[in-house]
């Protein structure tokens, strides 16, 4: 134990731990980075105690040096953890901005290609290995944040500038964990007759592939049978969109998708496209229809 906590060994171990922490930070693995920083701090503190038990300094000097050393270790650990949290916050903000930009681009593309021939699909056949994990869409519901808005929104009384948010769930229904699991979603108001489901999913898949490449290692691992959730939202509703929703000439479309990797690093994707007859009818009487 004395050898393990000697400065010769601890300096190497702590150096390796900090190097690993900084490396995984570049991969956006903030949890492992924090664990490495904490272990490095604990190992350094233990080495300080071991040094104090074997040095020949007067007791008062031992206590003073020990307190200063532990204070510096705690201060450096605090700085490292705050730095990690700041990077995680920036990455989360970046991903949120990407999700908002993705929603805008998808809405613009769908309106631009309404009625186009959806026969050509970019969606590739995915062959998921037997007895592996796989992610699928589970359910969705309109998210109402403020209690005072519940009755109004339920009855379909939408306002100009309002944003429609949908909470959706997905789950790993395979037999093994999946890794770097991420998801995105958007809500758009378009004519369901002019936007076949195949076309909607292809448009979403293009966005997902861009996002998954951009935010590698930002997702979470998802164990077998475990469910997770995220939110999809629209751009602020315009007067034309609200008028179209009231007359039924356009519908609220929910376009969802996600990606995950298996243990060998192979990438897989899921997409889902639906539309609802709400707000023409109340939420309790509305139905969702696969697009």
C-alpha positions in Angstrom: 0.0 0.0 0.0 2.8 2.4 0.9 4.4 1.8 -2.6 1.0 2.3 -4.4 0.6 5.7 -2.6 4.1 6.9 -3.1 4.6 10.0 -5.1 6.4 8.1 -7.9 3.4 5.9 -8.5 0.6 8.3 -7.7 2.0 11.0 -10.0 1.8 8.5 -12.9 -1.6 7.2 -12.0 -3.1 10.6 -11.5 -1.5 11.8 -14.8 -3.1 8.8 -16.6 -6.5 9.5 -15.0 -6.5 13.2 -15.9 -5.4 12.3 -19.5 -8.3 9.8 -19.8 -10.7 12.4 -18.4 -9.6 15.1 -20.9 -9.7 12.5 -23.7 -13.3 11.4 -23.0 -14.3 15.0 -22.7 -13.5 15.4 -26.3 -15.8 12.5 -27.0 -18.5 14.2 -24.9 -18.5 11.4 -22.3 -19.0 13.7 -19.3 -19.9 11.0 -16.7 -16.6 9.1 -17.2 -14.7 12.4 -17.2 -16.1 13.3 -13.8 -15.4 9.8 -12.4 -11.8 10.1 -13.5 -11.3 13.5 -12.0 -12.8 12.3 -8.7 -10.6 9.2 -8.6 -7.6 11.3 -9.3 -8.4 13.7 -6.5 -9.0 10.8 -4.1 -5.8 9.1 -5.0 -3.8 12.3 -4.6 -5.5 13.0 -1.2 -4.6 9.4 -0.1 -1.0 10.0 -1.1 -0.9 13.2 0.9 -2.0 11.2 4.0 0.6 8.5 3.3 3.3 11.2 3.0 2.2 12.8 6.3 2.5 9.5 8.1 6.1 9.0 7.0 7.7 12.4 7.0 9.8 14.0 9.8 8.3 17.4 9.9 7.0 18.9 13.2 3.4 18.1 13.8 2.2 21.7 13.3 4.0 21.9 9.9 2.5 18.5 8.9 -1.0 19.7 9.7 -0.4 23.0 7.8 1.0 21.3 4.7 -1.7 18.7 4.8 -4.5 21.2 5.0 -3.1 23.4 2.2 -2.6 20.3 0.0 -6.1 19.0 0.6 -7.5 22.5 0.0 -5.7 22.7 -3.4 -6.8 19.2 -4.3 -10.5 20.1 -3.5 -10.2 23.4 -5.4 -8.7 21.7 -8.5 -11.4 19.0 -8.4 -14.1 21.7 -8.1 -12.6 23.5 -11.1 -12.4 20.3 -13.1 -16.1 19.4 -12.3 -17.3 22.8 -13.2 -15.4 22.8 -16.4 -17.0 19.4 -17.3 -20.5 20.7 -16.4 -19.9 23.8 -18.6 -18.8 21.6 -21.5 -21.9 19.4 -21.0 -24.1 22.5 -20.8 -22.7 23.9 -24.1 -23.1 20.5 -25.8 -26.7 20.3 -24.6 -27.4 23.8 -25.8 -25.7 23.0 -29.2 -27.9 19.9 -29.5 -31.0 21.9 -28.7 -30.2 24.5 -31.3 -29.6 21.7 -33.8 -32.9 20.1 -32.9 -34.6 23.5 -33.5 -32.8 24.0 -36.8 -33.6 20.5 -37.8 -37.3 21.1 -37.2 -37.2 24.3 -39.3 -35.4 22.6 -42.2 -37.7 19.6 -42.1 -40.8 21.8 -42.2 -39.4 23.8 -45.1 -38.4 20.7 -47.0 -41.7 19.0 -46.5 -43.6 22.0 -47.8 -41.2 22.3 -50.7 -41.6 18.7 -51.9 -45.3 18.3 -51.2 -46.7 15.8 -53.6 -43.3 14.7 -54.9 -42.8 11.1 -56.0 -41.6 9.2 -52.9 -40.7 6.1 -54.8 -37.0 6.7 -54.3 -36.0 6.1 -50.7 -32.7 6.7 -49.0 -33.7 4.4 -46.2 -31.4 1.5 -46.0 -32.4 -2.0 -45.0 -31.1 -2.6 -41.5 -30.1 -6.0 -40.5 -30.0 -6.2 -36.7 -27.9 -9.1 -35.4 -29.9 -11.8 -33.7 -30.1 -11.5 -29.9 -28.9 -7.9 -30.1 -30.5 -4.7 -28.7 -32.8 -2.6 -30.9 -34.7 0.6 -30.3 -38.3 1.3 -31.3 -41.0 4.0 -31.0 -43.4 3.3 -28.2 -46.0 6.2 -27.6 -46.7 9.9 -27.8 -48.8 12.5 -26.1 -49.3 16.3 -26.4 -47.3 18.0 -23.6 -49.2 20.8 -21.8 -46.9 22.7 -19.5 -49.2 25.1 -17.8 -52.3 23.9 -16.0 -54.3 27.0 -16.9 -53.8 26.1 -20.6 -55.0 22.6 -20.3 -58.7 23.1 -21.2 -58.0 25.6 -24.0 -55.4 23.4 -25.7 -57.4 20.2 -25.1 -60.4 21.8 -26.9 -58.1 22.8 -29.8 -58.1 26.6 -29.2 -54.6 27.3 -30.4 -53.1 30.7 -30.5 -50.8 32.5 -33.0 -47.2 32.0 -31.9 -48.0 29.0 -29.8 -45.6 26.0 -29.9 -46.9 22.5 -30.0 -44.8 20.1 -27.8 -45.2 16.3 -27.9 -43.6 13.9 -25.4 -42.6 10.7 -27.1 -41.2 7.5 -25.6 -38.9 4.9 -27.2 -37.5 1.7 -25.7 -34.8 -1.0 -26.2 -36.9 -4.1 -27.0 -33.9 -6.3 -27.7 -32.0 -8.6 -25.5 -28.8 -6.6 -25.1 -27.9 -3.0 -24.2 -27.5 -0.4 -27.0 -25.1 2.5 -26.8 -25.0 6.2 -27.7 -28.8 6.2 -28.0 -30.1 9.5 -29.3 -33.4 10.8 -30.6 -35.0 13.8 -32.3 -38.5 14.9 -33.2 -40.4 17.6 -34.9 -44.0 18.8 -35.3 -45.0 20.3 -38.7 -48.3 21.4 -40.2 -48.7 20.1 -43.7 -51.3 18.4 -45.9 -51.3 14.6 -45.1 -52.6 13.8 -48.6 -49.5 15.4 -50.1 -46.9 13.9 -47.7 -46.8 10.1 -47.9 -45.3 8.4 -44.9 -42.3 7.1 -46.8 -41.4 10.6 -47.8 -41.8 11.9 -44.3 -39.5 9.2 -42.9 -36.9 9.7 -45.6 -36.7 13.4 -44.9 -36.4 12.7 -41.1 -33.8 10.0 -41.7 -31.6 12.5 -43.6 -31.7 14.8 -40.6 -31.0 12.0 -38.1 -27.9 10.8 -39.9 -26.5 14.4 -39.9 -27.3 14.8 -36.2 -25.9 11.4 -35.2 -22.7 12.1 -36.9 -22.5 15.6 -35.4 -23.2 14.5 -31.8 -21.4 11.2 -31.6 -21.1 9.9 -28.0 -23.6 12.5 -26.7 -26.3 9.8 -26.1 -26.9 7.4 -23.3 -26.7 3.7 -23.0 -30.0 1.9 -23.0 -30.4 -1.5 -21.3 -32.6 -4.2 -22.6 -36.3 -3.4 -21.8 -35.5 0.1 -20.7 -37.7 3.0 -21.9 -36.6 6.6 -22.4 -38.3 9.8 -23.6 -37.8 13.1 -25.4 -39.8 16.0 -26.7 -40.7 17.1 -30.2 -41.9 20.6 -30.9 -43.2 22.8 -33.7 -42.1 26.2 -34.9 -44.4 29.0 -33.6 -47.8 28.6 -35.2 -48.8 31.2 -37.8 -52.3 32.5 -38.6 -52.3 30.5 -41.9 -51.4 27.3 -40.1 -54.1 27.8 -37.4 -56.7 28.5 -40.1 -55.7 25.4 -42.0 -55.8 23.3 -38.9 -59.3 24.5 -38.2 -60.6 23.8 -41.7 -58.7 20.5 -41.9 -56.8 21.5 -45.0 -53.6 20.7 -43.1 -52.8 18.5 -40.2 -50.4 18.3 -37.4 -47.7 15.8 -38.3 -45.3 14.3 -35.7 -42.1 13.0 -37.2 -39.7 11.2 -34.9 -36.5 9.3 -35.2 -33.4 8.2 -33.4 -30.2 6.3 -33.7 -28.1 3.9 -31.6 -24.9 1.8 -31.9 -24.2 -1.7 -30.9 -21.1 -2.9 -29.0 -19.1 -3.2 -32.3 -20.0 0.3 -33.3 -22.5 -0.4 -36.0 -25.1 2.3 -36.4 -28.8 1.8 -36.6 -31.8 4.2 -37.0 -35.5 4.3 -36.4 -38.2 6.6 -37.7 -41.9 7.2 -37.1 -44.4 9.5 -38.8 -48.0 10.1 -37.8 -50.7 12.8 -38.0 -53.6 13.7 -35.8 -57.1 15.1 -36.3 -56.6 17.3 -33.3 -57.3 20.3 -32.9 -60.5 19.8 -35.1 -61.7 17.6 -32.3 -60.8 17.6 -28.6 -57.7 15.7 -27.5 -59.7 13.0 -25.7 -61.5 12.2 -29.0 -58.6 12.6 -31.4 -56.7 9.8 -33.0 -53.2 9.4 -34.4 -52.8 7.9 -37.8 -49.6 6.5 -39.2 -48.5 8.6 -42.1 
